[in-house]
Amino acid sequence: MTEINYRELNGMALAYIGDAVYEVYIRQHLIELGYTVPTKLHHHATHFVSAKAQAALIRLLEIDEILTDEETAMFKHGRNATTRHSAKNTNIVTYRISTGFEAIFGYLKLTDQRERQDWLAQWCIEQVEAGRTEETKGAKHAK
C-alpha cells in the first residue's frame, strides 16, 4: 500500500477518510449493542455521527484536554478547510467543527496510530452513551 503524506492533504481529504474511519467504529458499536434493523441502526448512529454530536465531542475533548498538539493542529486544518459543500441539517460553524473532528480520525488513520484511534473512538462512544453530548441528552436506546 502506498504511504500517504497526511501533511500534503487538504483538511477536507483528511475529513473524508476520517468520516469513514469513525463511522466503522460506530456501526460496530451499534451491532455489538444488538441493533439489527437498518432504520434503527441509522437512527441511533446519528447520535454519534451527526455534525452536532461531533461538535459537542470536540468541546468535550477540549474541556477534558484529551487531544495532543498534533491532533489539535489536524482539527484546525480540517475545520479551516475551504469547501463548496453546504452544511446539511446544521449551521456552517457546526459543520466546520465536525469536519475538524473527522480530520483527526483521518490523521490517526494515515499515520497508523491504531491504538490511539481505538482509544479515542471508544472515548467518544463513552461520552455519547453517558449523555455528555447535546445530541444524546434524554436519548433512549431501544433496540
N, CA, C and O atoms as a GROMACS GRO file, in nm:
protein
  572
    1MET      N    1   0.085  -0.117   0.000
    1MET     CA    2   0.000   0.000   0.000
    1MET      C    3   0.090   0.124   0.000
    1MET      O    4   0.189   0.128   0.072
    2THR      N    5   0.056   0.221  -0.077
    2THR     CA    6   0.132   0.345  -0.088
    2THR      C    7   0.112   0.428   0.038
    2THR      O    8  -0.001   0.446   0.084
    3GLU      N    9   0.222   0.480   0.094
    3GLU     CA   10   0.212   0.566   0.211
    3GLU      C   11   0.167   0.704   0.167
    3GLU      O   12   0.219   0.760   0.070
    4ILE      N   13   0.071   0.759   0.238
    4ILE     CA   14   0.016   0.890   0.206
    4ILE      C   15   0.070   0.990   0.308
    4ILE      O   16   0.064   0.966   0.428
    5ASN      N   17   0.124   1.100   0.260
    5ASN     CA   18   0.175   1.204   0.347
    5ASN      C   19   0.057   1.292   0.389
    5ASN      O   20   0.009   1.374   0.311
    6TYR      N   21   0.013   1.274   0.513
    6TYR     CA   22  -0.103   1.349   0.561
    6TYR      C   23  -0.080   1.500   0.561
    6TYR      O   24  -0.175   1.577   0.550
    7ARG      N   25   0.045   1.542   0.572
    7ARG     CA   26   0.076   1.686   0.575
    7ARG      C   27   0.049   1.753   0.439
    7ARG      O   28   0.030   1.874   0.432
    8GLU      N   29   0.047   1.674   0.332
    8GLU     CA   30   0.023   1.729   0.199
    8GLU      C   31  -0.125   1.730   0.162
    8GLU      O   32  -0.163   1.784   0.058
    9LEU      N   33  -0.208   1.669   0.245
    9LEU     CA   34  -0.351   1.663   0.215
    9LEU      C   35  -0.423   1.786   0.268
    9LEU      O   36  -0.385   1.842   0.371
   10ASN      N   37  -0.525   1.827   0.196
   10ASN     CA   38  -0.607   1.935   0.250
   10ASN      C   39  -0.697   1.879   0.359
   10ASN      O   40  -0.716   1.758   0.371
   11GLY      N   41  -0.752   1.969   0.439
   11GLY     CA   42  -0.834   1.928   0.552
   11GLY      C   43  -0.956   1.848   0.514
   11GLY      O   44  -0.999   1.761   0.589
   12MET      N   45  -1.013   1.877   0.397
   12MET     CA   46  -1.131   1.803   0.353
   12MET      C   47  -1.096   1.657   0.320
   12MET      O   48  -1.177   1.567   0.344
   13ALA      N   49  -0.978   1.634   0.265
   13ALA     CA   50  -0.936   1.497   0.235
   13ALA      C   51  -0.913   1.418   0.364
   13ALA      O   52  -0.949   1.301   0.373
   14LEU      N   53  -0.854   1.483   0.464
   14LEU     CA   54  -0.837   1.417   0.594
   14LEU      C   55  -0.973   1.384   0.655
   14LEU      O   56  -0.993   1.275   0.709
   15ALA      N   57  -1.066   1.478   0.646
   15ALA     CA   58  -1.200   1.455   0.699
   15ALA      C   59  -1.273   1.344   0.624
   15ALA      O   60  -1.348   1.267   0.683
   16TYR      N   61  -1.251   1.336   0.495
   16TYR     CA   62  -1.316   1.233   0.412
   16TYR      C   63  -1.280   1.094   0.462
   16TYR      O   64  -1.367   1.009   0.481
   17ILE      N   65  -1.150   1.070   0.484
   17ILE     CA   66  -1.109   0.938   0.533
   17ILE      C   67  -1.150   0.921   0.679
   17ILE      O   68  -1.190   0.812   0.720
   18GLY      N   69  -1.139   1.028   0.757
   18GLY     CA   70  -1.174   1.022   0.898
   18GLY      C   71  -1.321   0.992   0.922
   18GLY      O   72  -1.355   0.921   1.017
   19ASP      N   73  -1.407   1.045   0.837
   19ASP     CA   74  -1.551   1.017   0.846
   19ASP      C   75  -1.576   0.868   0.833
   19ASP      O   76  -1.653   0.809   0.910
   20ALA      N   77  -1.512   0.807   0.737
   20ALA     CA   78  -1.530   0.663   0.715
   20ALA      C   79  -1.474   0.582   0.832
   20ALA      O   80  -1.536   0.484   0.874
   21VAL      N   81  -1.360   0.622   0.884
   21VAL     CA   82  -1.297   0.551   0.996
   21VAL      C   83  -1.388   0.555   1.118
   21VAL      O   84  -1.416   0.452   1.178
   22TYR      N   85  -1.433   0.674   1.155
   22TYR     CA   86  -1.517   0.690   1.273
   22TYR      C   87  -1.650   0.617   1.256
   22TYR      O   88  -1.701   0.556   1.351
   23GLU      N   89  -1.706   0.622   1.137
   23GLU     CA   90  -1.834   0.556   1.109
   23GLU      C   91  -1.826   0.405   1.134
   23GLU      O   92  -1.921   0.346   1.185
   24VAL      N   93  -1.714   0.343   1.100
   24VAL     CA   94  -1.698   0.199   1.122
   24VAL      C   95  -1.702   0.167   1.272
   24VAL      O   96  -1.765   0.070   1.314
   25TYR      N   97  -1.635   0.249   1.352
   25TYR     CA   98  -1.640   0.227   1.498
   25TYR      C   99  -1.783   0.234   1.549
   25TYR      O  100  -1.825   0.153   1.631
   26ILE      N  101  -1.857   0.332   1.501
   26ILE     CA  102  -1.994   0.350   1.548
   26ILE      C  103  -2.083   0.234   1.501
   26ILE      O  104  -2.163   0.182   1.579
   27ARG      N  105  -2.070   0.196   1.378
   27ARG     CA  106  -2.151   0.083   1.327
   27ARG      C  107  -2.122  -0.044   1.405
   27ARG      O  108  -2.214  -0.119   1.440
   28GLN      N  109  -1.995  -0.070   1.430
   28GLN     CA  110  -1.960  -0.190   1.507
   28GLN      C  111  -2.018  -0.182   1.648
   28GLN      O  112  -2.071  -0.280   1.699
   29HIS      N  113  -2.007  -0.066   1.710
   29HIS     CA  114  -2.061  -0.047   1.844
   29HIS      C  115  -2.212  -0.076   1.848
   29HIS      O  116  -2.260  -0.145   1.938
   30LEU      N  117  -2.285  -0.024   1.752
   30LEU     CA  118  -2.430  -0.045   1.749
   30LEU      C  119  -2.466  -0.191   1.725
   30LEU      O  120  -2.560  -0.242   1.784
   31ILE      N  121  -2.392  -0.258   1.638
   31ILE     CA  122  -2.415  -0.401   1.615
   31ILE      C  123  -2.387  -0.479   1.744
   31ILE      O  124  -2.462  -0.570   1.780
   32GLU      N  125  -2.279  -0.442   1.813
   32GLU     CA  126  -2.246  -0.510   1.940
   32GLU      C  127  -2.354  -0.488   2.045
   32GLU      O  128  -2.373  -0.574   2.132
   33LEU      N  129  -2.424  -0.375   2.039
   33LEU     CA  130  -2.534  -0.349   2.131
   33LEU      C  131  -2.660  -0.429   2.095
   33LEU      O  132  -2.754  -0.435   2.173
   34GLY      N  133  -2.661  -0.490   1.976
   34GLY     CA  134  -2.773  -0.572   1.935
   34GLY      C  135  -2.868  -0.508   1.836
   34GLY      O  136  -2.971  -0.567   1.804
   35TYR      N  137  -2.835  -0.390   1.788
   35TYR     CA  138  -2.920  -0.328   1.686
   35TYR      C  139  -2.900  -0.402   1.555
   35TYR      O  140  -2.787  -0.427   1.513
   36THR      N  141  -3.011  -0.438   1.490
   36THR     CA  142  -3.001  -0.512   1.364
   36THR      C  143  -3.090  -0.457   1.254
   36THR      O  144  -3.068  -0.486   1.136
   37VAL      N  145  -3.189  -0.378   1.290
   37VAL     CA  146  -3.280  -0.322   1.191
   37VAL      C  147  -3.215  -0.197   1.132
   37VAL      O  148  -3.182  -0.104   1.205
   38PRO      N  149  -3.197  -0.193   0.999
   38PRO     CA  150  -3.127  -0.080   0.937
   38PRO      C  151  -3.180   0.058   0.976
   38PRO      O  152  -3.100   0.149   0.998
   39THR      N  153  -3.311   0.075   0.984
   39THR     CA  154  -3.363   0.207   1.019
   39THR      C  155  -3.326   0.245   1.163
   39THR      O  156  -3.296   0.361   1.190
   40LYS      N  157  -3.328   0.149   1.253
   40LYS     CA  158  -3.288   0.176   1.392
   40LYS      C  159  -3.138   0.199   1.401
   40LYS      O  160  -3.092   0.282   1.479
   41LEU      N  161  -3.062   0.124   1.322
   41LEU     CA  162  -2.916   0.145   1.319
   41LEU      C  163  -2.886   0.288   1.275
   41LEU      O  164  -2.805   0.357   1.337
   42HIS      N  165  -2.949   0.330   1.170
   42HIS     CA  166  -2.926   0.465   1.118
   42HIS      C  167  -2.968   0.570   1.221
   42HIS      O  168  -2.895   0.666   1.246
   43HIS      N  169  -3.084   0.552   1.279
   43HIS     CA  170  -3.135   0.647   1.379
   43HIS      C  171  -3.038   0.662   1.495
   43HIS      O  172  -3.006   0.773   1.536
   44HIS      N  173  -2.991   0.551   1.549
   44HIS     CA  174  -2.901   0.556   1.664
   44HIS      C  175  -2.762   0.605   1.625
   44HIS      O  176  -2.694   0.669   1.705
   45ALA      N  177  -2.720   0.576   1.504
   45ALA     CA  178  -2.589   0.624   1.458
   45ALA      C  179  -2.583   0.775   1.456
   45ALA      O  180  -2.477   0.832   1.482
   46THR      N  181  -2.693   0.841   1.427
   46THR     CA  182  -2.692   0.987   1.420
   46THR      C  183  -2.656   1.051   1.554
   46THR      O  184  -2.606   1.163   1.558
   47HIS      N  185  -2.682   0.981   1.664
   47HIS     CA  186  -2.644   1.034   1.795
   47HIS      C  187  -2.493   1.046   1.808
   47HIS      O  188  -2.443   1.123   1.890
   48PHE      N  189  -2.421   0.970   1.728
   48PHE     CA  190  -2.275   0.966   1.734
   48PHE      C  191  -2.209   1.044   1.620
   48PHE      O  192  -2.104   1.106   1.639
   49VAL      N  193  -2.270   1.039   1.501
   49VAL     CA  194  -2.201   1.090   1.382
   49VAL      C  195  -2.258   1.220   1.324
   49VAL      O  196  -2.206   1.270   1.224
   50SER      N  197  -2.362   1.274   1.383
   50SER     CA  198  -2.415   1.399   1.330
   50SER      C  199  -2.314   1.511   1.355
   50SER      O  200  -2.228   1.501   1.443
   51ALA      N  201  -2.324   1.616   1.277
   51ALA     CA  202  -2.234   1.730   1.295
   51ALA      C  203  -2.248   1.787   1.436
   51ALA      O  204  -2.149   1.826   1.497
   52LYS      N  205  -2.369   1.793   1.488
   52LYS     CA  206  -2.391   1.845   1.623
   52LYS      C  207  -2.324   1.758   1.728
   52LYS      O  208  -2.263   1.809   1.821
   53ALA      N  209  -2.336   1.626   1.714
   53ALA     CA  210  -2.272   1.536   1.810
   53ALA      C  211  -2.120   1.548   1.803
   53ALA      O  212  -2.054   1.552   1.906
   54GLN      N  213  -2.066   1.555   1.683
   54GLN     CA  214  -1.921   1.566   1.668
   54GLN      C  215  -1.869   1.699   1.722
   54GLN      O  216  -1.761   1.704   1.780
   55ALA      N  217  -1.944   1.806   1.702
   55ALA     CA  218  -1.905   1.936   1.756
   55ALA      C  219  -1.908   1.932   1.909
   55ALA      O  220  -1.820   1.989   1.974
   56ALA      N  221  -2.007   1.866   1.965
   56ALA     CA  222  -2.015   1.852   2.111
   56ALA      C  223  -1.897   1.769   2.162
   56ALA      O  224  -1.842   1.798   2.269
   57LEU      N  225  -1.859   1.667   2.088
   57LEU     CA  226  -1.744   1.585   2.128
   57LEU      C  227  -1.615   1.667   2.125
   57LEU      O  228  -1.530   1.651   2.213
   58ILE      N  229  -1.601   1.754   2.026
   58ILE     CA  230  -1.482   1.840   2.022
   58ILE      C  231  -1.478   1.928   2.147
   58ILE      O  232  -1.372   1.945   2.207
   59ARG      N  233  -1.592   1.984   2.186
   59ARG     CA  234  -1.596   2.066   2.307
   59ARG      C  235  -1.551   1.984   2.428
   59ARG      O  236  -1.475   2.033   2.512
   60LEU      N  237  -1.597   1.862   2.437
   60LEU     CA  238  -1.558   1.775   2.549
   60LEU      C  239  -1.409   1.739   2.543
   60LEU      O  240  -1.342   1.734   2.646
   61LEU      N  241  -1.360   1.714   2.423
   61LEU     CA  242  -1.217   1.685   2.407
   61LEU      C  243  -1.132   1.802   2.455
   61LEU      O  244  -1.027   1.784   2.516
   62GLU      N  245  -1.180   1.923   2.427
   62GLU     CA  246  -1.108   2.043   2.472
   62GLU      C  247  -1.119   2.059   2.624
   62GLU      O  248  -1.019   2.085   2.690
   63ILE      N  249  -1.238   2.043   2.678
   63ILE     CA  250  -1.260   2.056   2.822
   63ILE      C  251  -1.174   1.956   2.898
   63ILE      O  252  -1.109   1.991   2.997
   64ASP      N  253  -1.175   1.832   2.853
   64ASP     CA  254  -1.101   1.725   2.921
   64ASP      C  255  -0.953   1.720   2.881
   64ASP      O  256  -0.878   1.635   2.930
   65GLU      N  257  -0.912   1.810   2.794
   65GLU     CA  258  -0.773   1.821   2.748
   65GLU      C  259  -0.719   1.686   2.699
   65GLU      O  260  -0.616   1.638   2.744
   66ILE      N  261  -0.792   1.627   2.606
   66ILE     CA  262  -0.762   1.494   2.554
   66ILE      C  263  -0.666   1.498   2.434
   66ILE      O  264  -0.579   1.412   2.422
   67LEU      N  265  -0.682   1.596   2.347
   67LEU     CA  266  -0.608   1.597   2.220
   67LEU      C  267  -0.461   1.636   2.239
   67LEU      O  268  -0.427   1.721   2.321
   68THR      N  269  -0.376   1.572   2.159
   68THR     CA  270  -0.236   1.610   2.154
   68THR      C  271  -0.224   1.738   2.072
   68THR      O  272  -0.320   1.780   2.007
   69ASP      N  273  -0.108   1.800   2.075
   69ASP     CA  274  -0.086   1.921   1.995
   69ASP      C  275  -0.106   1.892   1.846
   69ASP      O  276  -0.165   1.973   1.775
   70GLU      N  277  -0.056   1.778   1.799
   70GLU     CA  278  -0.070   1.743   1.657
   70GLU      C  279  -0.215   1.717   1.620
   70GLU      O  280  -0.260   1.756   1.512
   71GLU      N  281  -0.289   1.651   1.708
   71GLU     CA  282  -0.432   1.627   1.683
   71GLU      C  283  -0.508   1.760   1.679
   71GLU      O  284  -0.598   1.777   1.596
   72THR      N  285  -0.474   1.851   1.767
   72THR     CA  286  -0.536   1.983   1.766
   72THR      C  287  -0.505   2.055   1.635
   72THR      O  288  -0.593   2.121   1.578
   73ALA      N  289  -0.382   2.043   1.588
   73ALA     CA  290  -0.344   2.104   1.460
   73ALA      C  291  -0.424   2.043   1.345
   73ALA      O  292  -0.466   2.115   1.253
   74MET      N  293  -0.447   1.911   1.349
   74MET     CA  294  -0.525   1.845   1.243
   74MET      C  295  -0.671   1.885   1.251
   74MET      O  296  -0.737   1.900   1.148
   75PHE      N  297  -0.723   1.903   1.373
   75PHE     CA  298  -0.859   1.953   1.390
   75PHE      C  299  -0.873   2.089   1.322
   75PHE      O  300  -0.967   2.112   1.246
   76LYS      N  301  -0.781   2.178   1.350
   76LYS     CA  302  -0.785   2.313   1.293
   76LYS      C  303  -0.769   2.309   1.141
   76LYS      O  304  -0.832   2.386   1.069
   77HIS      N  305  -0.685   2.218   1.094
   77HIS     CA  306  -0.664   2.202   0.949
   77HIS      C  307  -0.796   2.162   0.881
   77HIS      O  308  -0.830   2.215   0.775
   78GLY      N  309  -0.868   2.069   0.943
   78GLY     CA  310  -0.997   2.027   0.889
   78GLY      C  311  -1.103   2.133   0.905
   78GLY      O  312  -1.180   2.159   0.812
   79ARG      N  313  -1.108   2.195   1.020
   79ARG     CA  314  -1.209   2.298   1.047
   79ARG      C  315  -1.196   2.417   0.953
   79ARG      O  316  -1.296   2.475   0.910
   80ASN      N  317  -1.073   2.453   0.921
   80ASN     CA  318  -1.048   2.571   0.840
   80ASN      C  319  -1.044   2.544   0.690
   80ASN      O  320  -1.021   2.635   0.611
   81ALA      N  321  -1.065   2.420   0.651
   81ALA     CA  322  -1.061   2.384   0.509
   81ALA      C  323  -1.174   2.453   0.434
   81ALA      O  324  -1.286   2.464   0.483
   82THR      N  325  -1.143   2.498   0.314
   82THR     CA  326  -1.247   2.558   0.232
   82THR      C  327  -1.320   2.448   0.156
   82THR      O  328  -1.261   2.350   0.113
   83THR      N  329  -1.449   2.468   0.142
   83THR     CA  330  -1.531   2.369   0.074
   83THR      C  331  -1.644   2.439   0.000
   83THR      O  332  -1.688   2.547   0.038
   84ARG      N  333  -1.690   2.375  -0.104
   84ARG     CA  334  -1.808   2.425  -0.175
   84ARG      C  335  -1.933   2.351  -0.128
   84ARG      O  336  -2.046   2.384  -0.166
   85HIS      N  337  -1.911   2.251  -0.044
   85HIS     CA  338  -2.021   2.171   0.010
   85HIS      C  339  -2.095   2.251   0.115
   85HIS      O  340  -2.034   2.316   0.200
   86SER      N  341  -2.226   2.248   0.109
   86SER     CA  342  -2.305   2.319   0.209
   86SER      C  343  -2.342   2.225   0.323
   86SER      O  344  -2.357   2.105   0.304
   87ALA      N  345  -2.356   2.283   0.440
   87ALA     CA  346  -2.392   2.205   0.558
   87ALA      C  347  -2.536   2.157   0.545
   87ALA      O  348  -2.625   2.232   0.504
   88LYS      N  349  -2.558   2.030   0.580
   88LYS     CA  350  -2.692   1.973   0.573
   88LYS      C  351  -2.744   1.954   0.716
   88LYS      O  352  -2.678   1.890   0.798
   89ASN      N  353  -2.858   2.009   0.746
   89ASN     CA  354  -2.922   1.996   0.877
   89ASN      C  355  -2.846   2.062   0.992
   89ASN      O  356  -2.869   2.027   1.108
   90THR      N  357  -2.758   2.156   0.962
   90THR     CA  358  -2.686   2.227   1.067
   90THR      C  359  -2.630   2.357   1.012
   90THR      O  360  -2.637   2.382   0.891
   91ASN      N  361  -2.576   2.440   1.100
   91ASN     CA  362  -2.518   2.566   1.054
   91ASN      C  363  -2.373   2.542   1.010
   91ASN      O  364  -2.315   2.438   1.039
   92ILE      N  365  -2.317   2.638   0.942
   92ILE     CA  366  -2.184   2.623   0.883
   92ILE      C  367  -2.075   2.610   0.990
   92ILE      O  368  -1.977   2.538   0.969
   93VAL      N  369  -2.090   2.677   1.102
   93VAL     CA  370  -1.990   2.669   1.209
   93VAL      C  371  -1.984   2.527   1.264
   93VAL      O  372  -1.876   2.470   1.280
   94THR      N  373  -2.100   2.470   1.294
   94THR     CA  374  -2.106   2.332   1.345
   94THR      C  375  -2.051   2.234   1.241
   94THR      O  376  -1.980   2.140   1.276
   95TYR      N  377  -2.085   2.258   1.116
   95TYR     CA  378  -2.034   2.172   1.008
   95TYR      C  379  -1.882   2.177   1.002
   95TYR      O  380  -1.817   2.073   0.988
   96ARG      N  381  -1.825   2.293   1.012
   96ARG     CA  382  -1.679   2.307   1.006
   96ARG      C  383  -1.612   2.240   1.125
   96ARG      O  384  -1.507   2.177   1.111
   97ILE      N  385  -1.672   2.254   1.243
   97ILE     CA  386  -1.616   2.189   1.362
   97ILE      C  387  -1.620   2.038   1.345
   97ILE      O  388  -1.524   1.969   1.379
   98SER      N  389  -1.730   1.986   1.294
   98SER     CA  390  -1.740   1.840   1.274
   98SER      C  391  -1.642   1.793   1.167
   98SER      O  392  -1.591   1.681   1.175
   99THR      N  393  -1.615   1.876   1.068
   99THR     CA  394  -1.513   1.842   0.967
   99THR      C  395  -1.376   1.832   1.034
   99THR      O  396  -1.297   1.744   1.001
  100GLY      N  397  -1.349   1.921   1.127
  100GLY     CA  398  -1.224   1.914   1.203
  100GLY      C  399  -1.216   1.788   1.286
  100GLY      O  400  -1.110   1.726   1.294
  101PHE      N  401  -1.328   1.749   1.348
  101PHE     CA  402  -1.334   1.624   1.424
  101PHE      C  403  -1.297   1.506   1.336
  101PHE      O  404  -1.214   1.423   1.374
  102GLU      N  405  -1.357   1.499   1.218
  102GLU     CA  406  -1.329   1.389   1.125
  102GLU      C  407  -1.184   1.391   1.077
  102GLU      O  408  -1.124   1.286   1.055
  103ALA      N  409  -1.127   1.511   1.061
  103ALA     CA  410  -0.988   1.522   1.018
  103ALA      C  411  -0.893   1.457   1.119
  103ALA      O  412  -0.789   1.402   1.080
  104ILE      N  413  -0.927   1.464   1.247
  104ILE     CA  414  -0.844   1.399   1.349
  104ILE      C  415  -0.837   1.249   1.323
  104ILE      O  416  -0.729   1.190   1.329
  105PHE      N  417  -0.951   1.188   1.295
  105PHE     CA  418  -0.953   1.044   1.268
  105PHE      C  419  -0.882   1.011   1.137
  105PHE      O  420  -0.820   0.905   1.126
  106GLY      N  421  -0.891   1.100   1.039
  106GLY     CA  422  -0.815   1.080   0.916
  106GLY      C  423  -0.666   1.082   0.941
  106GLY      O  424  -0.593   0.997   0.890
  107TYR      N  425  -0.622   1.177   1.019
  107TYR     CA  426  -0.480   1.188   1.057
  107TYR      C  427  -0.434   1.062   1.129
  107TYR      O  428  -0.329   1.006   1.096
  108LEU      N  429  -0.512   1.017   1.228
  108LEU     CA  430  -0.473   0.897   1.303
  108LEU      C  431  -0.464   0.775   1.213
  108LEU      O  432  -0.374   0.692   1.228
  109LYS      N  433  -0.557   0.763   1.120
  109LYS     CA  434  -0.556   0.651   1.026
  109LYS      C  435  -0.433   0.656   0.936
  109LYS      O  436  -0.363   0.556   0.919
  110LEU      N  437  -0.407   0.772   0.880
  110LEU     CA  438  -0.297   0.785   0.783
  110LEU      C  439  -0.159   0.778   0.848
  110LEU      O  440  -0.060   0.751   0.780
  111THR      N  441  -0.152   0.803   0.978
  111THR     CA  442  -0.025   0.791   1.049
  111THR      C  443  -0.016   0.659   1.124
  111THR      O  444   0.076   0.638   1.204
  112ASP      N  445  -0.110   0.571   1.098
  112ASP     CA  446  -0.111   0.435   1.152
  112ASP      C  447  -0.104   0.433   1.305
  112ASP      O  448  -0.033   0.352   1.364
  113GLN      N  449  -0.178   0.523   1.368
  113GLN     CA  450  -0.184   0.528   1.514
  113GLN      C  451  -0.308   0.453   1.562
  113GLN      O  452  -0.398   0.512   1.622
  114ARG      N  453  -0.312   0.326   1.534
  114ARG     CA  454  -0.430   0.244   1.560
  114ARG      C  455  -0.471   0.241   1.707
  114ARG      O  456  -0.589   0.250   1.739
  115GLU      N  457  -0.373   0.229   1.795
  115GLU     CA  458  -0.406   0.224   1.938
  115GLU      C  459  -0.472   0.354   1.983
  115GLU      O  460  -0.571   0.352   2.055
  116ARG      N  461  -0.418   0.466   1.940
  116ARG     CA  462  -0.475   0.597   1.975
  116ARG      C  463  -0.612   0.614   1.910
  116ARG      O  464  -0.705   0.666   1.972
  117GLN      N  465  -0.624   0.571   1.787
  117GLN     CA  466  -0.751   0.578   1.713
  117GLN      C  467  -0.858   0.497   1.786
  117GLN      O  468  -0.970   0.544   1.806
  118ASP      N  469  -0.823   0.375   1.826
  118ASP     CA  470  -0.916   0.290   1.900
  118ASP      C  471  -0.958   0.356   2.032
  118ASP      O  472  -1.076   0.360   2.067
  119TRP      N  473  -0.858   0.409   2.104
  119TRP     CA  474  -0.886   0.471   2.233
  119TRP      C  475  -0.976   0.592   2.218
  119TRP      O  476  -1.072   0.609   2.293
  120LEU      N  477  -0.945   0.677   2.121
  120LEU     CA  478  -1.023   0.799   2.101
  120LEU      C  479  -1.166   0.767   2.057
  120LEU      O  480  -1.261   0.830   2.105
  121ALA      N  481  -1.183   0.671   1.969
  121ALA     CA  482  -1.317   0.631   1.927
  121ALA      C  483  -1.397   0.578   2.046
  121ALA      O  484  -1.514   0.610   2.062
  122GLN      N  485  -1.333   0.496   2.129
  122GLN     CA  486  -1.401   0.441   2.246
  122GLN      C  487  -1.437   0.552   2.344
  122GLN      O  488  -1.546   0.551   2.402
  123TRP      N  489  -1.348   0.649   2.361
  123TRP     CA  490  -1.375   0.762   2.449
  123TRP      C  491  -1.498   0.839   2.398
  123TRP      O  492  -1.585   0.875   2.477
  124CYS      N  493  -1.503   0.863   2.269
  124CYS     CA  494  -1.617   0.934   2.210
  124CYS      C  495  -1.746   0.856   2.230
  124CYS      O  496  -1.848   0.914   2.267
  125ILE      N  497  -1.742   0.728   2.206
  125ILE     CA  498  -1.861   0.643   2.226
  125ILE      C  499  -1.908   0.653   2.372
  125ILE      O  500  -2.027   0.667   2.398
  126GLU      N  501  -1.814   0.646   2.464
  126GLU     CA  502  -1.850   0.653   2.606
  126GLU      C  503  -1.912   0.788   2.641
  126GLU      O  504  -2.005   0.792   2.723
  127GLN      N  505  -1.866   0.895   2.583
  127GLN     CA  506  -1.922   1.028   2.611
  127GLN      C  507  -2.065   1.037   2.560
  127GLN      O  508  -2.152   1.092   2.628
  128VAL      N  509  -2.089   0.985   2.442
  128VAL     CA  510  -2.224   0.987   2.386
  128VAL      C  511  -2.316   0.900   2.471
  128VAL      O  512  -2.426   0.941   2.506
  129GLU      N  513  -2.270   0.780   2.503
  129GLU     CA  514  -2.351   0.687   2.583
  129GLU      C  515  -2.381   0.744   2.721
  129GLU      O  516  -2.487   0.718   2.777
  130ALA      N  517  -2.288   0.821   2.778
  130ALA     CA  518  -2.306   0.880   2.910
  130ALA      C  519  -2.394   1.006   2.906
  130ALA      O  520  -2.428   1.061   3.010
  131GLY      N  521  -2.430   1.049   2.784
  131GLY     CA  522  -2.516   1.166   2.771
  131GLY      C  523  -2.442   1.297   2.784
  131GLY      O  524  -2.503   1.400   2.815
  132ARG      N  525  -2.312   1.297   2.761
  132ARG     CA  526  -2.235   1.421   2.774
  132ARG      C  527  -2.245   1.511   2.652
  132ARG      O  528  -2.199   1.625   2.657
  133THR      N  529  -2.303   1.464   2.544
  133THR     CA  530  -2.319   1.548   2.425
  133THR      C  531  -2.464   1.596   2.419
  133THR      O  532  -2.554   1.528   2.468
  134GLU      N  533  -2.484   1.709   2.360
  134GLU     CA  534  -2.619   1.766   2.347
  134GLU      C  535  -2.711   1.673   2.270
  134GLU      O  536  -2.831   1.668   2.296
  135GLU      N  537  -2.655   1.599   2.174
  135GLU     CA  538  -2.735   1.510   2.090
  135GLU      C  539  -2.801   1.400   2.169
  135GLU      O  540  -2.907   1.352   2.129
  136THR      N  541  -2.741   1.357   2.281
  136THR     CA  542  -2.790   1.236   2.347
  136THR      C  543  -2.864   1.262   2.477
  136THR      O  544  -2.910   1.167   2.540
  137LYS      N  545  -2.877   1.386   2.520
  137LYS     CA  546  -2.946   1.412   2.646
  137LYS      C  547  -3.089   1.359   2.635
  137LYS      O  548  -3.169   1.402   2.551
  138GLY      N  549  -3.117   1.266   2.722
  138GLY     CA  550  -3.251   1.209   2.725
  138GLY      C  551  -3.276   1.103   2.619
  138GLY      O  552  -3.388   1.052   2.609
  139ALA      N  553  -3.176   1.069   2.539
  139ALA     CA  554  -3.196   0.970   2.433
  139ALA      C  555  -3.213   0.831   2.493
  139ALA      O  556  -3.137   0.793   2.583
  140LYS      N  557  -3.308   0.758   2.446
  140LYS     CA  558  -3.330   0.621   2.488
  140LYS      C  559  -3.269   0.529   2.383
  140LYS      O  560  -3.267   0.561   2.264
  141HIS      N  561  -3.219   0.416   2.427
  141HIS     CA  562  -3.155   0.324   2.335
  141HIS      C  563  -3.236   0.195   2.322
  141HIS      O  564  -3.196   0.090   2.370
  142ALA      N  565  -3.350   0.206   2.256
  142ALA     CA  566  -3.434   0.088   2.233
  142ALA      C  567  -3.384   0.014   2.110
  142ALA      O  568  -3.347   0.075   2.010
  143LYS      N  569  -3.384  -0.117   2.119
  143LYS     CA  570  -3.334  -0.198   2.007
  143LYS      C  571  -3.440  -0.226   1.911
  143LYS      O  572  -3.416  -0.293   1.810
   0.00000   0.00000   0.00000
